[in-house]
Amino acid sequence: MPKDRISLYSTATAMALLLASATSVSAQTEEAEQPQLPDLSTGEVITPDGEADSYVGNTHGDWELVCARVPDEPDPCQMYQLLRDAEGNATAEITMFPLPEGQEAAAGATILTPLETLLTAQLVMSVDGGQAKRYPFTFCTAIGCIARVGFTSEEVDAFRAGAVAQWSLVPVAAPDQVVELDMSLMGFTAAFAELTEQLEE
């Protein structure tokens, strides 16, 4: 998988698969005394478009490195964080990764929001209450609406020096309201540095 390809697999998805697997094992243990039919396949989990299995690598502060298993080459990883609203509800996800030098953007990111997001209001982000910036959505799928954005080197530096980046979105059902999502920057510097080292290898 190319380093600049954005994976939409989240830790939540991985945990759901893990819990499903654990439930299956538990059920098989309880039924161990029952006669078993030989050579039965329980199937194999596959991902859309042939995507490789994902797993959580190192954790830096509030950032996890979500990696994909790719045969015969180093596993590519991206920074991941689940974003919650003021009530603690899991509302959006962000994955971020460094880009090669010489480009206008020093980092790329994907933000995944619910389908009930008002697209025309776009996404708004600021770091520690500083200058806000607006980002358009790119497309929507069955799992939500996606914005693919780029951050300049100055913005990456702001992430390194900051404490919290606040994302704002507007729900379709309540266009007069704004949902605020805090993106913790704790561990950002270490996570971004690890991915940058991988990019340069």
Secondary structure by P-SEA (a helix, b strand, c coil): ccccccccccaaaaaaaaaaaaaaaaaaaaacccccccccccbbbbccccccbbbbccccccbbbbbbbbccccbbbbbbbbbbcccccccbbbbbbbbcccccccccbbbbbcccccccccbbbbccccbbbbbbbccccccbbbbbbcccaaaaaaaaaccbbbbbbbbcccccbbbbbbbbccaaaaaaaaaaaaaac
